[in-house]
Amino acid sequence: MLSGTALTVFRLNGQFLSVAEELAGPAGLTAAWWQVLGAVLHEPLPVAGVARTMGITRQSVQRVADLLVDRGLAEYRPNPAHRRAKLLAPTADGLAAVRRIAPQHADFAHRLAEQLGGREEFARTLDTLRRLTGALDALESAADTPPPVRGARRGR
């Protein structure tokens, strides 16, 4: 079952990336640029925070963030919590580009929901995917936590 789930999710990821490229292209964005801008639409984040949110490496986000800044779609701002880890935020041009995607995005979302059997079924699908992600996060966290030392005394 795990292999079938993984292969299906890999295929789904490819399908979503293909759709994202089609939706983002007319707005002058790539799927990766749209993803990174989307992660900072509501609040500026450091590159490492964007990477954690997206589940990808900091280096790949840094590359995209630098391209977005070079093209005037995003900017780096001072981070009061960390002097060296600047915050990434969209510029007015970046926000405008994302807004240009919204009508086609809404239309595609509606068509996909209908194909799934309606909004309720789409919501159940999202819930299942979130539970799967949460379970994988929990397993990853458990693997990062060293086991207790046998025979160690507590409270000392």
MITOR-855883 format. One record per atom (N, C-alpha, C, CB): residue number from 1; residue in one letter; atom name; x, y, z. Coordinates in steps of 0.02 Angstrom, whole numbers, padded with zeros to 5 digits. Each point is the difference from the previous one (the first is absolute). Glycine has a CB too. Example, Ala and Ser with C-alpha at 12.3 -4.5 7.8 and 13.67 -1.06 7.14 Angstrom:
<pts>
PT   seq   type   atom       xx       yy       zz
PT     1      A      N    00660   -00284    00390
PT     1      A     CA   -00045    00059    00000
PT     1      A      C    00045    00060    00000
PT     1      A     CB   -00095   -00059    00062
PT     2      S      N    00077    00112   -00098
PT     2      S     CA    00042    00059    00003
PT     2      S      C   -00039    00055    00037
PT     2      S     CB    00059   -00032   -00108
</pts>
This chain:
<pts>
PT   seq   type   atom       xx       yy       zz
PT     1      M      N    00040   -00059    00000
PT     1      M     CA   -00040    00059    00000
PT     1      M      C    00043    00063    00000
PT     1      M     CB   -00089   -00063    00059
PT     2      L      N    00145    00062   -00022
PT     2      L     CA    00043    00058    00003
PT     2      L      C    00027    00017   -00069
PT     2      L     CB    00031   -00028    00118
PT     3      S      N   -00008   -00021   -00155
PT     3      S     CA    00027    00013   -00067
PT     3      S      C   -00053    00029   -00046
PT     3      S     CB    00082   -00093    00016
PT     4      G      N   -00142    00066   -00014
PT     4      G     CA   -00053    00026   -00042
PT     4      G      C   -00018    00072    00018
PT     4      G     CB   -00044   -00116   -00012
PT     5      T      N    00043    00130    00077
PT     5      T     CA   -00014    00068    00023
PT     5      T      C    00055    00048   -00024
PT     5      T     CB   -00061   -00044    00101
PT     6      A      N    00123    00024   -00091
PT     6      A     CA    00056    00042   -00020
PT     6      A      C   -00001    00013   -00075
PT     6      A     CB    00068   -00045    00096
PT     7      L      N   -00077   -00007   -00136
PT     7      L     CA   -00001    00009   -00073
PT     7      L      C   -00058    00045   -00022
PT     7      L     CB    00053   -00112   -00013
PT     8      T      N   -00110    00105    00046
PT     8      T     CA   -00057    00042   -00017
PT     8      T      C    00014    00072    00019
PT     8      T     CB   -00078   -00097    00017
PT     9      V      N    00108    00109    00041
PT     9      V     CA    00017    00068    00021
PT     9      V      C    00052    00031   -00046
PT     9      V     CB   -00028   -00030    00119
PT    10      F      N    00077   -00010   -00141
PT    10      F     CA    00050    00026   -00047
PT    10      F      C   -00033    00020   -00065
PT    10      F     CB    00088   -00074    00052
PT    11      R      N   -00135    00033   -00076
PT    11      R     CA   -00036    00017   -00062
PT    11      R      C   -00042    00063    00011
PT    11      R     CB   -00003   -00123   -00033
PT    12      L      N   -00031    00126    00090
PT    12      L     CA   -00040    00058    00016
PT    12      L      C    00042    00064    00003
PT    12      L     CB   -00078   -00074    00064
PT    13      N      N    00137    00069   -00035
PT    13      N     CA    00046    00057    00002
PT    13      N      C    00017    00023   -00070
PT    13      N     CB    00047   -00042    00109
PT    14      G      N   -00031   -00005   -00153
PT    14      G     CA    00015    00018   -00069
PT    14      G      C   -00059    00032   -00035
PT    14      G     CB    00081   -00094   -00004
PT    15      Q      N   -00141    00068    00017
PT    15      Q     CA   -00060    00028   -00030
PT    15      Q      C   -00011    00072    00025
PT    15      Q     CB   -00050   -00116   -00010
PT    16      F      N    00057    00126    00075
PT    16      F     CA   -00009    00067    00028
PT    16      F      C    00052    00049   -00027
PT    16      F     CB   -00049   -00051    00103
PT    17      L      N    00111    00028   -00109
PT    17      L     CA    00052    00044   -00028
PT    17      L      C   -00016    00019   -00072
PT    17      L     CB    00085   -00052    00076
PT    18      S      N   -00110    00005   -00115
PT    18      S     CA   -00018    00015   -00069
PT    18      S      C   -00057    00051   -00003
PT    18      S     CB    00036   -00116   -00033
PT    19      V      N   -00087    00107    00075
PT    19      V     CA   -00055    00048    00002
PT    19      V      C    00025    00068    00023
PT    19      V     CB   -00081   -00094    00024
PT    20      A      N    00124    00094    00027
PT    20      A     CA    00027    00063    00026
PT    20      A      C    00040    00037   -00054
PT    20      A     CB    00005   -00050    00115
PT    21      E      N    00033    00014   -00155
PT    21      E     CA    00038    00033   -00054
PT    21      E      C   -00049    00032   -00050
PT    21      E     CB    00094   -00084    00013
PT    22      E      N   -00147    00048   -00030
PT    22      E     CA   -00050    00027   -00047
PT    22      E      C   -00034    00061    00028
PT    22      E     CB   -00017   -00114   -00045
PT    23      L      N    00001    00113    00109
PT    23      L     CA   -00035    00057    00031
PT    23      L      C    00047    00060    00010
PT    23      L     CB   -00077   -00080    00057
PT    24      A      N    00139    00066   -00038
PT    24      A     CA    00048    00054    00016
PT    24      A      C    00029    00033   -00061
PT    24      A     CB    00026   -00060    00105
PT    25      G      N   -00017    00023   -00159
PT    25      G     CA    00033    00026   -00060
PT    25      G      C   -00028    00065   -00026
PT    25      G     CB    00024   -00115   -00027
PT    26      P      N   -00089    00121    00017
PT    26      P     CA   -00028    00063   -00027
PT    26      P      C    00012    00060    00046
PT    26      P     CB   -00085   -00069   -00057
PT    27      A      N    00098    00057    00121
PT    27      A     CA    00014    00055    00047
PT    27      A      C    00074    00016    00004
PT    27      A     CB   -00100   -00034    00066
PT    28      G      N    00141    00000   -00108
PT    28      G     CA    00071    00012    00000
PT    28      G      C    00038   -00035    00056
PT    28      G     CB   -00025    00108   -00051
PT    29      L      N   -00006   -00160    00079
PT    29      L     CA    00031   -00037    00055
PT    29      L      C    00012   -00072   -00021
PT    29      L     CB   -00056    00075    00084
PT    30      T      N    00097   -00109   -00046
PT    30      T     CA    00006   -00073   -00006
PT    30      T      C   -00036   -00029    00060
PT    30      T     CB    00112    00006   -00062
PT    31      A      N   -00122   -00071    00061
PT    31      A     CA   -00033   -00033    00058
PT    31      A      C    00041    00011    00063
PT    31      A     CB   -00049   -00087   -00077
PT    32      A      N    00116    00082    00072
PT    32      A     CA    00043    00009    00059
PT    32      A      C   -00005    00072    00026
PT    32      A     CB    00077   -00089   -00043
PT    33      W      N   -00078    00137   -00001
PT    33      W     CA   -00005    00070    00022
PT    33      W      C   -00067    00011    00035
PT    33      W     CB    00074    00038   -00095
PT    34      W      N   -00127   -00066    00066
PT    34      W     CA   -00067    00008    00029
PT    34      W      C   -00002   -00032    00069
PT    34      W     CB   -00051    00000   -00115
PT    35      Q      N    00081   -00060    00122
PT    35      Q     CA    00001   -00034    00065
PT    35      Q      C    00035    00043    00053
PT    35      Q     CB    00000   -00111   -00059
PT    36      V      N    00057    00138    00042
PT    36      V     CA    00037    00039    00050
PT    36      V      C   -00037    00065    00016
PT    36      V     CB    00109   -00050   -00042
PT    37      L      N   -00134    00084   -00009
PT    37      L     CA   -00040    00060    00013
PT    37      L      C   -00061   -00016    00043
PT    37      L     CB    00040    00050   -00110
PT    38      G      N   -00072   -00106    00094
PT    38      G     CA   -00059   -00020    00038
PT    38      G      C    00015   -00012    00074
PT    38      G     CB   -00045   -00050   -00103
PT    39      A      N    00105    00026    00117
PT    39      A     CA    00018   -00014    00070
PT    39      A      C    00009    00064    00041
PT    39      A     CB    00056   -00104   -00039
PT    40      V      N   -00044    00161    00005
PT    40      V     CA    00012    00062    00037
PT    40      V      C   -00054    00053   -00013
PT    40      V     CB    00122   -00024   -00006
PT    41      L      N   -00178    00004   -00023
PT    41      L     CA   -00053    00048   -00015
PT    41      L      C   -00030    00031    00063
PT    41      L     CB   -00026   -00065   -00102
PT    42      H      N    00018    00026    00154
PT    42      H     CA   -00034    00024    00060
PT    42      H      C    00047    00028    00052
PT    42      H     CB   -00087   -00082   -00022
PT    43      E      N    00149    00059    00021
PT    43      E     CA    00051    00027    00046
PT    43      E      C    00069   -00015   -00027
PT    43      E     CB   -00078   -00014    00099
PT    44      P      N    00123    00062   -00092
PT    44      P     CA    00069   -00013   -00021
PT    44      P      C    00031   -00056    00042
PT    44      P     CB    00012    00120   -00037
PT    45      L      N    00029   -00160    00005
PT    45      L     CA    00033   -00056    00034
PT    45      L      C    00073   -00003   -00020
PT    45      L     CB   -00108   -00064    00004
PT    46      P      N    00151    00038    00039
PT    46      P     CA    00068   -00014   -00023
PT    46      P      C   -00001   -00058   -00049
PT    46      P     CB    00048    00042    00110
PT    47      V      N    00003   -00046   -00151
PT    47      V     CA    00004   -00054   -00050
PT    47      V      C   -00007   -00068    00033
PT    47      V     CB    00073    00073   -00071
PT    48      A      N   -00041   -00083    00128
PT    48      A     CA   -00005   -00064    00035
PT    48      A      C   -00073   -00015    00019
PT    48      A     CB    00118    00014    00043
PT    49      G      N   -00156    00037   -00023
PT    49      G     CA   -00070   -00009    00017
PT    49      G      C   -00042   -00020   -00061
PT    49      G     CB    00014    00083    00091
PT    50      V      N    00001   -00053   -00148
PT    50      V     CA   -00034   -00018   -00062
PT    50      V      C    00015   -00073   -00016
PT    50      V     CB    00006    00120   -00042
PT    51      A      N    00057   -00139    00048
PT    51      A     CA    00020   -00069   -00015
PT    51      A      C   -00036   -00050    00045
PT    51      A     CB    00113    00042   -00037
PT    52      R      N   -00118   -00026    00102
PT    52      R     CA   -00036   -00045    00046
PT    52      R      C   -00073   -00005   -00020
PT    52      R     CB    00080    00031    00093
PT    53      T      N   -00111    00025   -00109
PT    53      T     CA   -00071    00000   -00019
PT    53      T      C   -00012   -00043   -00063
PT    53      T     CB   -00012    00115    00050
PT    54      M      N    00059   -00110   -00097
PT    54      M     CA   -00008   -00035   -00064
PT    54      M      C    00027   -00071    00002
PT    54      M     CB    00006    00109   -00057
PT    55      G      N    00034   -00125    00108
PT    55      G     CA    00029   -00067    00004
PT    55      G      C    00056   -00012   -00050
PT    55      G     CB   -00109   -00040    00041
PT    56      I      N    00146    00093   -00057
PT    56      I     CA    00057   -00007   -00047
PT    56      I      C    00062    00031    00031
PT    56      I     CB   -00078    00003   -00099
PT    57      T      N    00134   -00006    00065
PT    57      T     CA    00062    00024    00029
PT    57      T      C    00004    00076    00000
PT    57      T     CB    00055   -00105   -00039
PT    58      R      N   -00018    00130    00088
PT    58      R     CA    00010    00072    00006
PT    58      R      C    00036    00026   -00062
PT    58      R     CB    00004   -00009    00125
PT    59      Q      N    00044   -00029   -00151
PT    59      Q     CA    00039    00021   -00058
PT    59      Q      C   -00044    00011   -00062
PT    59      Q     CB    00098   -00061    00046
PT    60      S      N   -00146    00017   -00057
PT    60      S     CA   -00043    00008   -00059
PT    60      S      C   -00045    00061    00008
PT    60      S     CB    00003   -00124   -00020
PT    61      V      N   -00027    00136    00081
PT    61      V     CA   -00041    00060    00012
PT    61      V      C    00043    00063   -00008
PT    61      V     CB   -00075   -00065    00078
PT    62      Q      N    00137    00062   -00053
PT    62      Q     CA    00045    00058   -00006
PT    62      Q      C    00011    00020   -00072
PT    62      Q     CB    00056   -00035    00106
PT    63      R      N   -00046   -00016   -00149
PT    63      R     CA    00011    00013   -00071
PT    63      R      C   -00060    00036   -00031
PT    63      R     CB    00074   -00101   -00006
PT    64      V      N   -00134    00075    00021
PT    64      V     CA   -00061    00030   -00027
PT    64      V      C   -00011    00069    00030
PT    64      V     CB   -00050   -00114   -00016
PT    65      A      N    00061    00121    00081
PT    65      A     CA   -00010    00065    00033
PT    65      A      C    00046    00053   -00031
PT    65      A     CB   -00032   -00059    00107
PT    66      D      N    00094    00041   -00119
PT    66      D     CA    00047    00047   -00031
PT    66      D      C   -00024    00021   -00070
PT    66      D     CB    00094   -00051    00066
PT    67      L      N   -00120    00004   -00105
PT    67      L     CA   -00027    00016   -00066
PT    67      L      C   -00060    00047    00006
PT    67      L     CB    00040   -00112   -00042
PT    68      L      N   -00084    00098    00090
PT    68      L     CA   -00059    00043    00010
PT    68      L      C    00022    00071    00018
PT    68      L     CB   -00068   -00100    00036
PT    69      V      N    00118    00106    00007
PT    69      V     CA    00025    00066    00020
PT    69      V      C    00032    00035   -00060
PT    69      V     CB    00019   -00042    00119
PT    70      D      N    00021    00005   -00157
PT    70      D     CA    00033    00029   -00060
PT    70      D      C   -00052    00027   -00049
PT    70      D     CB    00096   -00079    00015
PT    71      R      N   -00154    00046   -00020
PT    71      R     CA   -00051    00020   -00048
PT    71      R      C   -00051    00050    00030
PT    71      R     CB    00015   -00111   -00055
PT    72      G      N   -00004    00131    00117
PT    72      G     CA   -00044    00049    00031
PT    72      G      C   -00067   -00027    00023
PT    72      G     CB    00055    00083   -00071
PT    73      L      N   -00061   -00149    00076
PT    73      L     CA   -00062   -00031    00022
PT    73      L      C   -00002   -00012    00076
PT    73      L     CB   -00008   -00053   -00112
PT    74      A      N    00066    00057    00143
PT    74      A     CA    00006   -00009    00073
PT    74      A      C    00058    00044    00024
PT    74      A     CB   -00047   -00119   -00004
PT    75      E      N    00050    00126    00070
PT    75      E     CA    00054    00039    00029
PT    75      E      C    00020   -00031    00066
PT    75      E     CB   -00042    00105   -00055
PT    76      Y      N    00104   -00092    00075
PT    76      Y     CA    00023   -00021    00065
PT    76      Y      C   -00009    00058    00048
PT    76      Y     CB    00084   -00082   -00050
PT    77      R      N   -00108    00066    00110
PT    77      R     CA   -00010    00051    00052
PT    77      R      C    00039   -00021    00062
PT    77      R     CB   -00115    00029   -00045
PT    78      P      N    00133    00020    00086
PT    78      P     CA    00034   -00017    00063
PT    78      P      C   -00044   -00045    00043
PT    78      P     CB    00063    00109   -00004
PT    79      N      N   -00031   -00154    00039
PT    79      N     CA   -00034   -00047    00044
PT    79      N      C    00018    00019    00072
PT    79      N     CB    00002   -00093   -00088
PT    80      P      N   -00049    00119    00126
PT    80      P     CA    00015    00020    00069
PT    80      P      C    00021   -00058    00044
PT    80      P     CB   -00080    00093   -00014
PT    81      A      N    00061   -00154   -00005
PT    81      A     CA    00016   -00059    00041
PT    81      A      C    00069   -00029   -00017
PT    81      A     CB   -00121   -00024    00007
PT    82      H      N    00148    00042   -00065
PT    82      H     CA    00064   -00030   -00021
PT    82      H      C    00032    00047   -00051
PT    82      H     CB   -00042   -00118    00020
PT    83      R      N    00098    00146   -00002
PT    83      R     CA    00032    00050   -00042
PT    83      R      C    00020   -00026   -00070
PT    83      R     CB    00042    00053    00104
PT    84      R      N   -00018   -00114   -00107
PT    84      R     CA    00025   -00026   -00065
PT    84      R      C   -00054   -00033   -00043
PT    84      R     CB    00109   -00017    00056
PT    85      A      N   -00162   -00009   -00025
PT    85      A     CA   -00053   -00035   -00038
PT    85      A      C   -00054    00051   -00018
PT    85      A     CB    00024   -00110    00059
PT    86      K      N   -00016    00143   -00116
PT    86      K     CA   -00048    00050   -00023
PT    86      K      C   -00068   -00032   -00014
PT    86      K     CB    00094    00068   -00049
PT    87      L      N   -00145   -00027    00052
PT    87      L     CA   -00068   -00022   -00015
PT    87      L      C   -00015    00011   -00074
PT    87      L     CB   -00037    00025    00118
PT    88      L      N    00005   -00073   -00150
PT    88      L     CA   -00020    00006   -00069
PT    88      L      C   -00073    00023   -00001
PT    88      L     CB    00082   -00090   -00038
PT    89      A      N   -00097    00141   -00003
PT    89      A     CA   -00068    00026   -00006
PT    89      A      C   -00013    00016   -00073
PT    89      A     CB    00002    00046    00118
PT    90      P      N   -00065   -00054   -00140
PT    90      P     CA   -00016    00019   -00069
PT    90      P      C   -00001    00076   -00008
PT    90      P     CB   -00067   -00106   -00013
PT    91      T      N    00085    00129   -00046
PT    91      T     CA   -00007    00071   -00017
PT    91      T      C   -00070    00010   -00030
PT    91      T     CB    00126    00013   -00020
PT    92      A      N   -00142    00049    00004
PT    92      A     CA   -00064    00014   -00033
PT    92      A      C   -00004   -00038   -00066
PT    92      A     CB   -00005    00114    00054
PT    93      D      N    00060   -00118   -00091
PT    93      D     CA    00000   -00037   -00064
PT    93      D      C   -00010   -00075    00012
PT    93      D     CB    00076    00087   -00050
PT    94      G      N   -00046   -00114    00103
PT    94      G     CA   -00010   -00070    00016
PT    94      G      C   -00071   -00016    00019
PT    94      G     CB    00117   -00004    00038
PT    95      L      N   -00147    00048    00002
PT    95      L     CA   -00071   -00009    00018
PT    95      L      C   -00045    00004   -00062
PT    95      L     CB    00024    00050    00113
PT    96      A      N   -00009   -00003   -00158
PT    96      A     CA   -00040    00008   -00061
PT    96      A      C    00006   -00063   -00043
PT    96      A     CB    00017    00125    00004
PT    97      A      N    00042   -00154   -00009
PT    97      A     CA    00009   -00060   -00040
PT    97      A      C   -00042   -00058    00028
PT    97      A     CB    00116    00037   -00031
PT    98      V      N   -00115   -00044    00097
PT    98      V     CA   -00039   -00054    00032
PT    98      V      C   -00075    00013   -00010
PT    98      V     CB    00092   -00018    00085
PT    99      R      N   -00113    00081   -00081
PT    99      R     CA   -00071    00016   -00010
PT    99      R      C   -00022   -00016   -00072
PT    99      R     CB    00010    00090    00087
PT   100      R      N    00035   -00084   -00135
PT   100      R     CA   -00018   -00015   -00070
PT   100      R      C   -00015   -00074   -00009
PT   100      R     CB    00072    00095   -00038
PT   101      I      N   -00046   -00137    00082
PT   101      I     CA   -00012   -00072   -00004
PT   101      I      C   -00068   -00018    00030
PT   101      I     CB    00124   -00021    00007
PT   102      A      N   -00149    00061    00038
PT   102      A     CA   -00059   -00017    00040
PT   102      A      C   -00061   -00022   -00040
PT   102      A     CB    00042    00081    00082
PT   103      P      N   -00062   -00047   -00136
PT   103      P     CA   -00061   -00022   -00035
PT   103      P      C    00007   -00070   -00030
PT   103      P     CB   -00024    00119   -00026
PT   104      Q      N    00081   -00133   -00006
PT   104      Q     CA    00010   -00067   -00029
PT   104      Q      C    00006   -00053    00054
PT   104      Q     CB    00057    00053   -00100
PT   105      H      N   -00025   -00034    00156
PT   105      H     CA    00008   -00045    00056
PT   105      H      C   -00069   -00019    00028
PT   105      H     CB    00113    00051    00027
PT   106      A      N   -00156   -00001   -00018
PT   106      A     CA   -00067   -00012    00026
PT   106      A      C   -00040   -00044   -00047
PT   106      A     CB    00003    00110    00059
PT   107      D      N    00002   -00098   -00124
PT   107      D     CA   -00035   -00040   -00049
PT   107      D      C    00024   -00073    00002
PT   107      D     CB   -00016    00102   -00073
PT   108      F      N    00082   -00112    00076
PT   108      F     CA    00027   -00067    00002
PT   108      F      C   -00022   -00035    00065
PT   108      F     CB    00098    00036   -00071
PT   109      A      N   -00095   -00001    00127
PT   109      A     CA   -00020   -00029    00064
PT   109      A      C   -00073   -00023   -00003
PT   109      A     CB    00083    00074    00061
PT   110      H      N   -00126   -00034   -00091
PT   110      H     CA   -00071   -00017   -00007
PT   110      H      C   -00008   -00063   -00042
PT   110      H     CB   -00031    00121    00011
PT   111      R      N    00065   -00123   -00067
PT   111      R     CA   -00005   -00059   -00044
PT   111      R      C    00027   -00063    00033
PT   111      R     CB    00011    00075   -00099
PT   112      L      N    00043   -00068    00137
PT   112      L     CA    00029   -00057    00035
PT   112      L      C   -00047   -00024    00055
PT   112      L     CB    00115    00042   -00025
PT   113      A      N   -00145    00004    00061
PT   113      A     CA   -00048   -00019    00053
PT   113      A      C   -00059   -00038   -00031
PT   113      A     CB    00033    00100    00069
PT   114      E      N   -00057   -00076   -00126
PT   114      E     CA   -00056   -00034   -00034
PT   114      E      C    00021   -00071   -00021
PT   114      E     CB   -00045    00111   -00040
PT   115      Q      N    00105   -00117    00014
PT   115      Q     CA    00025   -00066   -00021
PT   115      Q      C    00005   -00048    00059
PT   115      Q     CB    00064    00056   -00094
PT   116      L      N   -00048   -00030    00153
PT   116      L     CA    00006   -00041    00060
PT   116      L      C   -00068   -00018    00030
PT   116      L     CB    00110    00053    00021
PT   117      G      N   -00162   -00018   -00042
PT   117      G     CA   -00066   -00015    00028
PT   117      G      C   -00027    00056    00044
PT   117      G     CB    00029   -00119   -00005
PT   118      G      N    00002    00177    00001
PT   118      G     CA   -00026    00058    00038
PT   118      G      C    00050    00025    00052
PT   118      G     CB   -00114   -00043   -00018
PT   119      R      N    00096    00100    00047
PT   119      R     CA    00043    00033    00049
PT   119      R      C    00012   -00042    00063
PT   119      R     CB   -00042    00109   -00043
PT   120      E      N   -00010   -00145    00066
PT   120      E     CA    00008   -00041    00060
PT   120      E      C    00050   -00056   -00011
PT   120      E     CB   -00117    00026    00032
PT   121      E      N    00114   -00057   -00090
PT   121      E     CA    00049   -00054   -00015
PT   121      E      C    00070    00029   -00006
PT   121      E     CB   -00090   -00066   -00059
PT   122      F      N    00096    00126    00029
PT   122      F     CA    00064    00033   -00006
PT   122      F      C    00028    00014    00070
PT   122      F     CB   -00034    00052   -00111
PT   123      A      N   -00010   -00028    00156
PT   123      A     CA    00022    00014    00069
PT   123      A      C    00023   -00064    00035
PT   123      A     CB   -00081    00097    00005
PT   124      R      N    00046   -00152   -00015
PT   124      R     CA    00022   -00064    00030
PT   124      R      C    00067   -00022   -00028
PT   124      R     CB   -00120   -00033    00014
PT   125      T      N    00130    00044   -00079
PT   125      T     CA    00065   -00017   -00030
PT   125      T      C    00056    00041    00031
PT   125      T     CB   -00059   -00029   -00108
PT   126      L      N    00047    00094    00116
PT   126      L     CA    00049    00044    00032
PT   126      L      C    00014   -00023    00071
PT   126      L     CB   -00037    00096   -00072
PT   127      D      N   -00015   -00113    00109
PT   127      D     CA    00009   -00023    00069
PT   127      D      C    00044   -00063    00002
PT   127      D     CB   -00112    00050    00031
PT   128      T      N    00099   -00096   -00076
PT   128      T     CA    00039   -00062   -00003
PT   128      T      C    00073    00016   -00015
PT   128      T     CB   -00101   -00064   -00039
PT   129      L      N    00113    00108   -00009
PT   129      L     CA    00070    00018   -00016
PT   129      L      C    00034    00034    00059
PT   129      L     CB   -00033    00013   -00121
PT   130      R      N   -00003    00030    00157
PT   130      R     CA    00029    00033    00059
PT   130      R      C    00016   -00051    00055
PT   130      R     CB   -00064    00105   -00028
PT   131      R      N    00020   -00154    00037
PT   131      R     CA    00014   -00052    00050
PT   131      R      C    00061   -00041   -00020
PT   131      R     CB   -00123   -00005    00030
PT   132      L      N    00129   -00011   -00094
PT   132      L     CA    00058   -00038   -00024
PT   132      L      C    00064    00040    00012
PT   132      L     CB   -00072   -00056   -00087
PT   133      T      N    00071    00121    00071
PT   133      T     CA    00058    00042    00011
PT   133      T      C    00016    00004    00075
PT   133      T     CB   -00028    00067   -00103
PT   134      G      N   -00022   -00060    00144
PT   134      G     CA    00010    00003    00073
PT   134      G      C    00030   -00065    00027
PT   134      G     CB   -00095    00079    00008
PT   135      A      N    00071   -00135   -00033
PT   135      A     CA    00027   -00065    00022
PT   135      A      C    00074   -00006   -00021
PT   135      A     CB   -00115   -00052   -00009
PT   136      L      N    00131    00072   -00052
PT   136      L     CA    00070   -00002   -00021
PT   136      L      C    00043    00047    00040
PT   136      L     CB   -00038   -00031   -00115
PT   137      D      N    00012    00091    00131
PT   137      D     CA    00037    00047    00043
PT   137      D      C    00014   -00030    00068
PT   137      D     CB   -00053    00096   -00061
PT   138      A      N    00002   -00129    00090
PT   138      A     CA    00007   -00031    00066
PT   138      A      C    00053   -00055   -00002
PT   138      A     CB   -00120    00027    00026
PT   139      L      N    00119   -00068   -00078
PT   139      L     CA    00051   -00053   -00006
PT   139      L      C    00069    00029   -00008
PT   139      L     CB   -00086   -00075   -00051
PT   140      E      N    00092    00129    00012
PT   140      E     CA    00065    00032   -00009
PT   140      E      C    00025    00030    00065
PT   140      E     CB   -00030    00025   -00119
PT   141      S      N   -00014    00007    00157
PT   141      S     CA    00019    00029    00064
PT   141      S      C    00021   -00055    00049
PT   141      S     CB   -00079    00095   -00019
PT   142      A      N    00043   -00150    00019
PT   142      A     CA    00017   -00056    00044
PT   142      A      C    00069   -00028   -00018
PT   142      A     CB   -00122   -00027    00015
PT   143      A      N    00137    00025   -00080
PT   143      A     CA    00065   -00027   -00022
PT   143      A      C    00057    00047    00020
PT   143      A     CB   -00057   -00058   -00095
PT   144      D      N    00042    00124    00100
PT   144      D     CA    00051    00049    00019
PT   144      D      C    00012    00002    00075
PT   144      D     CB   -00031    00066   -00099
PT   145      T      N   -00015   -00095    00138
PT   145      T     CA    00007    00001    00073
PT   145      T      C    00038   -00061    00022
PT   145      T     CB   -00108    00065    00013
PT   146      P      N    00164   -00055    00021
PT   146      P     CA    00038   -00059    00022
PT   146      P      C   -00039   -00038    00053
PT   146      P     CB    00108    00059   -00025
PT   147      P      N   -00101   -00125    00024
PT   147      P     CA   -00036   -00040    00050
PT   147      P      C    00029    00014    00070
PT   147      P     CB   -00024   -00090   -00086
PT   148      P      N   -00017    00080    00138
PT   148      P     CA    00027    00012    00067
PT   148      P      C    00056   -00049    00015
PT   148      P     CB   -00113    00043    00038
PT   149      V      N    00159   -00021    00003
PT   149      V     CA    00057   -00042    00019
PT   149      V      C   -00025   -00048    00053
PT   149      V     CB    00085    00090   -00027
PT   150      R      N   -00074   -00154    00016
PT   150      R     CA   -00023   -00051    00048
PT   150      R      C    00040    00006    00064
PT   150      R     CB   -00033   -00077   -00094
PT   151      G      N   -00003    00073    00148
PT   151      G     CA    00033    00002    00065
PT   151      G      C    00016    00070    00025
PT   151      G     CB    00046   -00110   -00028
PT   152      A      N   -00062    00162   -00013
PT   152      A     CA    00014    00068    00022
PT   152      A      C   -00049    00020    00054
PT   152      A     CB    00046    00029   -00113
PT   153      R      N   -00023    00007    00162
PT   153      R     CA   -00043    00022    00054
PT   153      R      C   -00027    00069   -00016
PT   153      R     CB    00065   -00068    00083
PT   154      R      N   -00129    00077   -00070
PT   154      R     CA   -00032    00064   -00012
PT   154      R      C    00007    00045    00060
PT   154      R     CB   -00080   -00055   -00078
PT   155      G      N    00076    00121    00065
PT   155      G     CA   -00002    00047    00054
PT   155      G      C    00067    00017    00030
PT   155      G     CB   -00110   -00042    00022
PT   156      R      N    00163    00022   -00051
PT   156      R     CA    00067    00016    00027
PT   156      R      C    00030    00057   -00036
PT   156      R     CB    00015   -00117    00032
</pts>
